[in-house]
Structures are given as C-alpha cells and as structure tokens.
Amino acid sequence: MKETQHLTALFKQKAEAVSAEVFIAPDFPGALSLALDWLRKEQKTKITADDRIAGLLAGQELSGLGLVFPDRPEKFAELQAALVEADFGVAETGTLVHLSATPRDLWRWTLPENCLAFLDRGKLAASMDNLLEALNAYLSSGQVEGQGSPANEVKQISFVTGPSRTADIEGQLELGVHGPLRLLIFIYG
C-alpha cells in the first residue's frame, strides 16, 4: 500500500511538471464523477468516450453533455473532450501508456481538444523497465482488459506525457498542435 501511494505521488509530481492536471479518487465511479464535474464546469459538452467508459455512462444522467461516436478523424478533431482509459502509467516520468487496436482508439487520445484519461492506481509501474515487464505479461495473457480484444490485435502502443506541445523555429511554444491542448489524468483505486 505504501509503495502504491509513493508511486501515485511520484506520477502526479512528474505529470504535473509537464503541464498535465492530475486528480486522485478512491474508485472509478469517483474519478468519473470528478471528470463529469470538470466537463460541466468548463462547459465542454461535445464529448466522446472509449467503449468501456461509454458503457458506464449509458446508465447515467449526462445533463447537457453530448456523447457522440464519430467515425472519421476530422469529426474527432471537432470534439471538446474524450474520456479514455490508460492501460498503464509510468511513475518515474508521469507517462500514460495506451494500447490501440483500431485507428478510432488512437483518435480519441489525440484529436479532441481535451483528453481526460483514467488510470487504475494498480497499473502504475515504477520505471520503464518495470513497465516493459508488466507490458510483456499483459500482452502474453492474451486479452487486453477493457477492450475485449485479443492482445494480438494491439496495433500500436502510445506513450503520452503531458499535453501536446511544440516550439517553432523561433522558440515560440505552441500547445495542442499534435494532440490535446489539455491532458487531465484521473487516478483511481
């Protein structure tokens, strides 16, 4: 338990150092509630979600939030937020790890203005070395949790550390050019 708390604190520190916003909740419903409150407060009403989160939202009153499921990348780019579940996190860098089986999985993470990512505290690895061990075991198990897809259908592994940022040749920092303008991480468990 103490190790998990340490990893969570380290992850939060490292993620916030690269402009991610981190929230801690005792369980997934609490994290989802925090995310929905944030969306309403920020008036981000045009949203999408991955399959697992969409299933959980189906039974809830979304009051003013429009949940949509685009089929083309340009439609994802018009969205204000996406709710997605990270497969792993790396504490030493504040990095989220996402396994994509389809282009739509990747579009949810990269194209909407805001990415609201959920991370199970139990899936935090201390370092990249620890992540590789966990990832190998996870993919060898044959089932990618939450996606219902066999592990051999994973087509891409993405590492996300903070919101998108880039600098032009004059050193002018621009946010949101190659991905979300804001990254909010909801750690639960």
C-alpha positions as CSV (number, residue, x, y, z in Angstrom):
1,M,0.0,0.0,0.0
2,K,2.8,2.4,0.9
3,E,4.6,1.6,-2.4
4,T,1.4,2.4,-4.3
5,Q,1.0,5.7,-2.5
6,H,4.6,6.6,-3.3
7,L,4.2,5.7,-7.0
8,T,1.0,7.7,-7.2
9,A,2.7,10.8,-5.6
10,L,5.7,10.4,-7.9
11,F,3.5,10.0,-11.0
12,K,1.4,13.1,-10.0
13,Q,4.6,15.2,-9.5
14,K,6.1,14.2,-12.8
15,A,2.9,14.6,-14.8
16,E,2.1,18.0,-13.4
17,A,5.7,19.1,-14.1
18,V,4.9,18.7,-17.8
19,S,1.5,20.5,-17.6
20,A,-0.8,17.6,-17.1
21,E,-3.6,18.1,-14.5
22,V,-3.9,15.1,-12.0
23,F,-6.8,14.2,-9.8
24,I,-7.0,11.4,-7.3
25,A,-10.2,9.4,-6.5
26,P,-10.8,6.4,-4.3
27,D,-12.5,4.4,-7.1
28,F,-13.5,4.6,-10.7
29,P,-17.1,6.0,-10.1
30,G,-15.5,8.8,-8.0
31,A,-13.0,9.5,-10.8
32,L,-15.7,9.5,-13.4
33,S,-17.8,11.9,-11.2
34,L,-14.8,14.3,-10.9
35,A,-14.4,14.2,-14.7
36,L,-18.0,14.9,-15.4
37,D,-18.0,17.8,-12.9
38,W,-14.9,19.2,-14.7
39,L,-16.6,18.9,-18.1
40,R,-19.7,20.8,-16.9
41,K,-17.7,23.5,-15.1
42,E,-15.6,24.1,-18.2
43,Q,-18.6,23.8,-20.5
44,K,-17.1,21.0,-22.6
45,T,-20.3,19.5,-23.9
46,K,-19.4,17.8,-27.1
47,I,-17.6,14.7,-25.9
48,T,-16.7,11.1,-26.8
49,A,-15.6,8.1,-24.7
50,D,-14.0,4.7,-25.2
51,D,-16.2,1.7,-25.3
52,R,-15.8,0.8,-21.6
53,I,-16.5,4.3,-20.3
54,A,-19.3,4.8,-22.8
55,G,-21.0,1.7,-21.4
56,L,-20.7,3.1,-17.8
57,L,-22.1,6.4,-18.9
58,A,-25.1,4.8,-20.7
59,G,-26.9,4.5,-17.4
60,Q,-26.1,8.0,-16.1
61,E,-27.9,11.3,-16.5
62,L,-25.4,13.3,-18.5
63,S,-27.3,16.6,-18.1
64,G,-26.1,18.8,-21.0
65,L,-23.2,16.6,-22.1
66,G,-23.5,15.3,-25.7
67,L,-21.8,11.9,-26.1
68,V,-21.0,11.2,-29.7
69,F,-19.1,8.4,-31.5
70,P,-17.5,9.8,-34.7
71,D,-16.2,7.5,-37.4
72,R,-13.8,9.9,-39.1
73,P,-10.7,11.7,-37.7
74,E,-11.9,15.2,-38.7
75,K,-15.0,14.6,-36.6
76,F,-12.9,13.6,-33.6
77,A,-10.9,16.9,-34.1
78,E,-14.2,18.9,-33.6
79,L,-14.8,17.4,-30.2
80,Q,-14.1,19.3,-27.0
81,A,-13.1,16.2,-24.9
82,A,-12.6,12.5,-24.9
83,L,-12.8,10.2,-21.9
84,V,-10.3,7.3,-22.2
85,E,-8.8,4.6,-20.1
86,A,-5.0,4.3,-19.9
87,D,-3.6,0.7,-19.9
88,F,-0.6,1.6,-17.7
89,G,1.3,4.5,-16.2
90,V,5.0,5.1,-15.5
91,A,5.6,6.9,-12.3
92,E,9.2,8.0,-13.0
93,T,8.1,10.1,-16.0
94,G,4.4,10.8,-15.4
95,T,3.7,8.9,-18.6
96,L,0.4,7.2,-19.7
97,V,0.6,4.1,-21.8
98,H,-2.3,3.3,-24.2
99,L,-2.7,0.2,-26.4
100,S,-4.6,0.9,-29.6
101,A,-6.4,-1.9,-31.6
102,T,-8.1,0.5,-34.1
103,P,-7.5,3.9,-35.5
104,R,-10.5,5.1,-33.6
105,D,-8.8,4.2,-30.3
106,L,-5.9,6.4,-31.2
107,W,-8.1,9.3,-32.5
108,R,-9.8,9.5,-29.1
109,W,-6.5,10.1,-27.4
110,T,-5.0,12.6,-29.9
111,L,-7.6,14.6,-31.7
112,P,-10.2,16.2,-29.3
113,E,-9.2,19.4,-27.6
114,N,-9.1,17.8,-24.1
115,C,-8.1,14.3,-23.1
116,L,-9.5,13.0,-19.8
117,A,-7.6,9.8,-19.1
118,F,-8.4,7.4,-16.3
119,L,-5.6,5.3,-14.7
120,D,-6.0,2.5,-12.3
121,R,-3.5,3.0,-9.5
122,G,-2.7,-0.7,-9.6
123,K,-1.4,-0.3,-13.1
124,L,1.3,2.1,-12.2
125,A,4.9,0.9,-12.9
126,A,7.8,2.5,-11.1
127,S,10.0,2.7,-14.2
128,M,10.2,2.0,-17.9
129,D,11.9,-1.3,-17.0
130,N,9.1,-2.3,-14.8
131,L,6.6,-1.2,-17.4
132,L,8.2,-3.5,-20.0
133,E,7.9,-6.5,-17.7
134,A,4.3,-5.7,-16.9
135,L,3.5,-5.0,-20.6
136,N,5.1,-8.3,-21.6
137,A,3.0,-10.2,-19.1
138,Y,-0.1,-8.3,-20.0
139,L,0.2,-8.9,-23.7
140,S,1.2,-12.5,-23.2
141,S,-2.1,-13.1,-21.2
142,G,-4.0,-13.0,-24.5
143,Q,-6.7,-10.5,-23.5
144,V,-6.4,-6.7,-23.5
145,E,-8.5,-5.7,-20.5
146,G,-11.4,-3.4,-21.0
147,Q,-11.2,-3.5,-24.8
148,G,-12.4,-7.1,-25.3
149,S,-9.8,-7.5,-28.0
150,P,-7.2,-10.3,-28.1
151,A,-3.7,-8.9,-27.3
152,N,-2.5,-9.9,-30.7
153,E,-4.9,-7.2,-32.1
154,V,-3.0,-4.4,-30.5
155,K,-1.6,-2.4,-33.3
156,Q,0.1,0.5,-31.6
157,I,1.5,1.4,-28.2
158,S,1.4,5.1,-27.4
159,F,3.3,6.9,-24.6
160,V,1.6,10.2,-23.5
161,T,3.5,12.6,-21.2
162,G,1.6,15.8,-20.8
163,P,-0.5,17.7,-23.3
164,S,0.8,18.3,-26.8
165,R,3.4,21.0,-27.1
166,T,5.9,22.0,-29.7
167,A,8.1,25.0,-30.5
168,D,8.6,26.7,-33.8
169,I,12.0,27.7,-35.2
170,E,11.9,30.9,-33.2
171,G,11.3,29.0,-30.0
172,Q,7.7,30.1,-29.6
173,L,5.9,27.4,-27.6
174,E,2.6,26.2,-29.0
175,L,0.1,23.9,-27.2
176,G,-2.3,21.4,-28.8
177,V,-0.7,21.3,-32.3
178,H,0.0,17.5,-32.4
179,G,-2.5,16.4,-29.8
180,P,-4.8,17.6,-27.0
181,L,-4.4,21.1,-25.6
182,R,-5.1,19.8,-22.1
183,L,-4.4,16.4,-20.5
184,L,-6.3,15.6,-17.3
185,I,-5.5,12.4,-15.5
186,F,-7.8,10.8,-13.0
187,I,-6.0,8.2,-10.9
188,Y,-8.3,5.8,-9.0
189,G,-8.2,2.7,-6.8
